[in-house]
Each structure stands twice: as structure tokens, then as C-alpha cells.
Amino acid sequence: MAEENGTGSNAVWAIALIVVVAIIGAVIYYSGILKTSPKKTDVDINISAPAAPAR
């Protein structure tokens, strides 16, 4: 089989490879493998209010 349309065939394979890599990247990104969980922040707040005035 002669390689008559080598450039066109290479372009098709290049586009197919880009599509496959994009699909794999999307699956990895949206599955949450690359996402880090937010760090838990402990906030200690102490609020003191003045005593109510006597009536």
C-alpha cells in the first residue's frame, strides 16, 4: 500500500491524539484527582457583651 496521502493521514492522527489527551485530561480534572481539599481553619472567637443596665 503506497503512502500517497501521508500529510493528511498525519493530520488526522494528530487531531485524534489531541482529542484523546483532552478527554483523559478532562476525566482526571473533573473526577477530583487533581483538586486538593480546602484546609480546615479553626477560628476561636470570644465575644463578651457588657452587662445589661439595671432598671
Backbone as XML, in Angstrom:
<?xml version="1.0"?>
<chain id="A" units="angstrom">
  <residue number="1" name="MET">
    <atom name="N" x="0.851" y="-1.175" z="0.000"/>
    <atom name="CA" x="0.000" y="0.000" z="0.000"/>
    <atom name="C" x="0.896" y="1.237" z="0.000"/>
  </residue>
  <residue number="2" name="ALA">
    <atom name="N" x="0.730" y="2.054" z="-0.989"/>
    <atom name="CA" x="1.566" y="3.242" z="-1.135"/>
    <atom name="C" x="1.092" y="4.334" z="-0.193"/>
  </residue>
  <residue number="3" name="GLU">
    <atom name="N" x="2.031" y="5.110" z="0.276"/>
    <atom name="CA" x="1.725" y="6.217" z="1.192"/>
    <atom name="C" x="1.487" y="7.465" z="0.344"/>
  </residue>
  <residue number="4" name="GLU">
    <atom name="N" x="0.289" y="7.566" z="-0.239"/>
    <atom name="CA" x="0.001" y="8.678" z="-1.140"/>
    <atom name="C" x="-0.431" y="9.931" z="-0.392"/>
  </residue>
  <residue number="5" name="ASN">
    <atom name="N" x="-1.131" y="9.762" z="0.709"/>
    <atom name="CA" x="-1.684" y="10.922" z="1.419"/>
    <atom name="C" x="-1.099" y="10.957" z="2.827"/>
  </residue>
  <residue number="6" name="GLY">
    <atom name="N" x="0.210" y="11.017" z="2.916"/>
    <atom name="CA" x="0.875" y="10.972" z="4.210"/>
    <atom name="C" x="0.577" y="12.170" z="5.079"/>
  </residue>
  <residue number="7" name="THR">
    <atom name="N" x="0.527" y="13.355" z="4.501"/>
    <atom name="CA" x="0.285" y="14.569" z="5.284"/>
    <atom name="C" x="-1.117" y="14.575" z="5.862"/>
  </residue>
  <residue number="8" name="GLY">
    <atom name="N" x="-2.103" y="14.189" z="5.063"/>
    <atom name="CA" x="-3.483" y="14.139" z="5.549"/>
    <atom name="C" x="-3.658" y="13.103" z="6.633"/>
  </residue>
  <residue number="9" name="SER">
    <atom name="N" x="-3.020" y="11.965" z="6.460"/>
    <atom name="CA" x="-3.106" y="10.910" z="7.464"/>
    <atom name="C" x="-2.451" y="11.353" z="8.765"/>
  </residue>
  <residue number="10" name="ASN">
    <atom name="N" x="-1.313" y="12.022" z="8.663"/>
    <atom name="CA" x="-0.641" y="12.515" z="9.862"/>
    <atom name="C" x="-1.486" y="13.558" z="10.577"/>
  </residue>
  <residue number="11" name="ALA">
    <atom name="N" x="-2.169" y="14.408" z="9.827"/>
    <atom name="CA" x="-3.028" y="15.427" z="10.441"/>
    <atom name="C" x="-4.188" y="14.774" z="11.181"/>
  </residue>
  <residue number="12" name="VAL">
    <atom name="N" x="-4.771" y="13.736" z="10.591"/>
    <atom name="CA" x="-5.876" y="13.034" z="11.247"/>
    <atom name="C" x="-5.394" y="12.397" z="12.541"/>
  </residue>
  <residue number="13" name="TRP">
    <atom name="N" x="-4.239" y="11.759" z="12.508"/>
    <atom name="CA" x="-3.708" y="11.141" z="13.723"/>
    <atom name="C" x="-3.365" y="12.187" z="14.781"/>
  </residue>
  <residue number="14" name="ALA">
    <atom name="N" x="-2.861" y="13.338" z="14.360"/>
    <atom name="CA" x="-2.536" y="14.401" z="15.318"/>
    <atom name="C" x="-3.797" y="14.926" z="15.994"/>
  </residue>
  <residue number="15" name="ILE">
    <atom name="N" x="-4.854" y="15.138" z="15.221"/>
    <atom name="CA" x="-6.119" y="15.613" z="15.801"/>
    <atom name="C" x="-6.707" y="14.556" z="16.726"/>
  </residue>
  <residue number="16" name="ALA">
    <atom name="N" x="-6.642" y="13.286" z="16.316"/>
    <atom name="CA" x="-7.164" y="12.209" z="17.158"/>
    <atom name="C" x="-6.399" y="12.135" z="18.479"/>
  </residue>
  <residue number="17" name="LEU">
    <atom name="N" x="-5.096" y="12.311" z="18.426"/>
    <atom name="CA" x="-4.288" y="12.277" z="19.643"/>
    <atom name="C" x="-4.639" y="13.442" z="20.564"/>
  </residue>
  <residue number="18" name="ILE">
    <atom name="N" x="-4.836" y="14.630" z="19.992"/>
    <atom name="CA" x="-5.208" y="15.796" z="20.806"/>
    <atom name="C" x="-6.559" y="15.570" z="21.475"/>
  </residue>
  <residue number="19" name="VAL">
    <atom name="N" x="-7.516" y="14.993" z="20.744"/>
    <atom name="CA" x="-8.846" y="14.731" z="21.313"/>
    <atom name="C" x="-8.747" y="13.721" z="22.451"/>
  </residue>
  <residue number="20" name="VAL">
    <atom name="N" x="-7.981" y="12.662" z="22.257"/>
    <atom name="CA" x="-7.843" y="11.638" z="23.300"/>
    <atom name="C" x="-7.176" y="12.221" z="24.543"/>
  </residue>
  <residue number="21" name="VAL">
    <atom name="N" x="-6.130" y="13.008" z="24.363"/>
    <atom name="CA" x="-5.447" y="13.621" z="25.506"/>
    <atom name="C" x="-6.377" y="14.597" z="26.224"/>
  </residue>
  <residue number="22" name="ALA">
    <atom name="N" x="-7.183" y="15.345" z="25.471"/>
    <atom name="CA" x="-8.127" y="16.276" z="26.091"/>
    <atom name="C" x="-9.185" y="15.532" z="26.897"/>
  </residue>
  <residue number="23" name="ILE">
    <atom name="N" x="-9.663" y="14.412" z="26.384"/>
    <atom name="CA" x="-10.664" y="13.624" z="27.114"/>
    <atom name="C" x="-10.061" y="13.062" z="28.392"/>
  </residue>
  <residue number="24" name="ILE">
    <atom name="N" x="-8.857" y="12.528" z="28.313"/>
    <atom name="CA" x="-8.208" y="11.988" z="29.513"/>
    <atom name="C" x="-7.964" y="13.094" z="30.532"/>
  </residue>
  <residue number="25" name="GLY">
    <atom name="N" x="-7.526" y="14.257" z="30.076"/>
    <atom name="CA" x="-7.314" y="15.383" z="30.987"/>
    <atom name="C" x="-8.603" y="15.834" z="31.648"/>
  </residue>
  <residue number="26" name="ALA">
    <atom name="N" x="-9.696" y="15.873" z="30.890"/>
    <atom name="CA" x="-10.985" y="16.276" z="31.459"/>
    <atom name="C" x="-11.463" y="15.271" z="32.495"/>
  </residue>
  <residue number="27" name="VAL">
    <atom name="N" x="-11.289" y="13.994" z="32.220"/>
    <atom name="CA" x="-11.702" y="12.964" z="33.184"/>
    <atom name="C" x="-10.904" y="13.097" z="34.476"/>
  </residue>
  <residue number="28" name="ILE">
    <atom name="N" x="-9.606" y="13.311" z="34.359"/>
    <atom name="CA" x="-8.775" y="13.455" z="35.556"/>
    <atom name="C" x="-9.154" y="14.716" z="36.322"/>
  </residue>
  <residue number="29" name="TYR">
    <atom name="N" x="-9.399" y="15.816" z="35.611"/>
    <atom name="CA" x="-9.714" y="17.084" z="36.284"/>
    <atom name="C" x="-11.075" y="17.025" z="36.970"/>
  </residue>
  <residue number="30" name="TYR">
    <atom name="N" x="-12.090" y="16.565" z="36.250"/>
    <atom name="CA" x="-13.442" y="16.589" z="36.806"/>
    <atom name="C" x="-13.701" y="15.457" z="37.790"/>
  </residue>
  <residue number="31" name="SER">
    <atom name="N" x="-12.849" y="14.439" z="37.833"/>
    <atom name="CA" x="-13.028" y="13.381" z="38.824"/>
    <atom name="C" x="-12.546" y="13.827" z="40.195"/>
  </residue>
  <residue number="32" name="GLY">
    <atom name="N" x="-11.774" y="14.890" z="40.254"/>
    <atom name="CA" x="-11.321" y="15.422" z="41.527"/>
    <atom name="C" x="-9.967" y="14.917" z="41.959"/>
  </residue>
  <residue number="33" name="ILE">
    <atom name="N" x="-9.272" y="14.211" z="41.086"/>
    <atom name="CA" x="-7.953" y="13.692" z="41.457"/>
    <atom name="C" x="-6.977" y="14.838" z="41.698"/>
  </residue>
  <residue number="34" name="LEU">
    <atom name="N" x="-7.054" y="15.873" z="40.881"/>
    <atom name="CA" x="-6.101" y="16.979" z="40.989"/>
    <atom name="C" x="-6.526" y="18.046" z="41.982"/>
  </residue>
  <residue number="35" name="LYS">
    <atom name="N" x="-7.774" y="18.003" z="42.414"/>
    <atom name="CA" x="-8.271" y="19.038" z="43.322"/>
    <atom name="C" x="-7.860" y="18.708" z="44.750"/>
  </residue>
  <residue number="36" name="THR">
    <atom name="N" x="-7.345" y="19.690" z="45.458"/>
    <atom name="CA" x="-6.990" y="19.493" z="46.856"/>
    <atom name="C" x="-8.155" y="19.949" z="47.717"/>
  </residue>
  <residue number="37" name="SER">
    <atom name="N" x="-8.371" y="19.251" z="48.809"/>
    <atom name="CA" x="-9.467" y="19.637" z="49.687"/>
    <atom name="C" x="-9.089" y="20.920" z="50.422"/>
  </residue>
  <residue number="38" name="PRO">
    <atom name="N" x="-10.068" y="21.776" z="50.652"/>
    <atom name="CA" x="-9.739" y="23.021" z="51.359"/>
    <atom name="C" x="-9.274" y="22.724" z="52.778"/>
  </residue>
  <residue number="39" name="LYS">
    <atom name="N" x="-8.302" y="23.460" z="53.219"/>
    <atom name="CA" x="-7.765" y="23.235" z="54.558"/>
    <atom name="C" x="-8.757" y="23.733" z="55.599"/>
  </residue>
  <residue number="40" name="LYS">
    <atom name="N" x="-8.916" y="22.945" z="56.648"/>
    <atom name="CA" x="-9.843" y="23.310" z="57.711"/>
    <atom name="C" x="-9.201" y="24.401" z="58.565"/>
  </residue>
  <residue number="41" name="THR">
    <atom name="N" x="-9.923" y="25.484" z="58.755"/>
    <atom name="CA" x="-9.432" y="26.605" z="59.544"/>
    <atom name="C" x="-10.213" y="26.665" z="60.844"/>
  </residue>
  <residue number="42" name="ASP">
    <atom name="N" x="-9.507" y="26.645" z="61.948"/>
    <atom name="CA" x="-10.143" y="26.715" z="63.261"/>
    <atom name="C" x="-10.049" y="28.155" z="63.748"/>
  </residue>
  <residue number="43" name="VAL">
    <atom name="N" x="-11.205" y="28.782" z="63.905"/>
    <atom name="CA" x="-11.259" y="30.169" z="64.340"/>
    <atom name="C" x="-11.854" y="30.199" z="65.740"/>
  </residue>
  <residue number="44" name="ASP">
    <atom name="N" x="-11.115" y="30.765" z="66.680"/>
    <atom name="CA" x="-11.580" y="30.864" z="68.065"/>
    <atom name="C" x="-11.989" y="32.314" z="68.316"/>
  </residue>
  <residue number="45" name="ILE">
    <atom name="N" x="-13.294" y="32.526" z="68.444"/>
    <atom name="CA" x="-13.817" y="33.878" z="68.645"/>
    <atom name="C" x="-14.462" y="33.945" z="70.023"/>
  </residue>
  <residue number="46" name="ASN">
    <atom name="N" x="-14.034" y="34.915" z="70.806"/>
    <atom name="CA" x="-14.598" y="35.104" z="72.142"/>
    <atom name="C" x="-15.191" y="36.510" z="72.191"/>
  </residue>
  <residue number="47" name="ILE">
    <atom name="N" x="-16.512" y="36.588" z="72.260"/>
    <atom name="CA" x="-17.197" y="37.881" z="72.276"/>
    <atom name="C" x="-17.806" y="38.079" z="73.652"/>
  </residue>
  <residue number="48" name="SER">
    <atom name="N" x="-17.465" y="39.192" z="74.272"/>
    <atom name="CA" x="-18.065" y="39.494" z="75.575"/>
    <atom name="C" x="-18.876" y="40.779" z="75.435"/>
  </residue>
  <residue number="49" name="ALA">
    <atom name="N" x="-20.110" y="40.720" z="75.894"/>
    <atom name="CA" x="-21.003" y="41.881" z="75.817"/>
    <atom name="C" x="-21.079" y="42.525" z="77.199"/>
  </residue>
  <residue number="50" name="PRO">
    <atom name="N" x="-21.245" y="43.831" z="77.242"/>
    <atom name="CA" x="-21.378" y="44.485" z="78.552"/>
    <atom name="C" x="-22.679" y="44.056" z="79.237"/>
  </residue>
  <residue number="51" name="ALA">
    <atom name="N" x="-22.666" y="44.116" z="80.557"/>
    <atom name="CA" x="-23.853" y="43.716" z="81.320"/>
    <atom name="C" x="-25.003" y="44.678" z="81.016"/>
  </residue>
  <residue number="52" name="ALA">
    <atom name="N" x="-26.207" y="44.150" z="81.089"/>
    <atom name="CA" x="-27.388" y="44.977" z="80.831"/>
    <atom name="C" x="-27.560" y="45.978" z="81.975"/>
  </residue>
  <residue number="53" name="PRO">
    <atom name="N" x="-27.984" y="47.188" z="81.664"/>
    <atom name="CA" x="-28.170" y="48.184" z="82.734"/>
    <atom name="C" x="-29.319" y="47.786" z="83.662"/>
  </residue>
  <residue number="54" name="ALA">
    <atom name="N" x="-29.179" y="48.126" z="84.946"/>
    <atom name="CA" x="-30.228" y="47.815" z="85.926"/>
    <atom name="C" x="-31.417" y="48.736" z="85.695"/>
  </residue>
  <residue number="55" name="ARG">
    <atom name="N" x="-32.605" y="48.206" z="85.927"/>
    <atom name="CA" x="-33.807" y="49.023" z="85.735"/>
    <atom name="C" x="-34.326" y="49.533" z="87.027"/>
  </residue>
</chain>
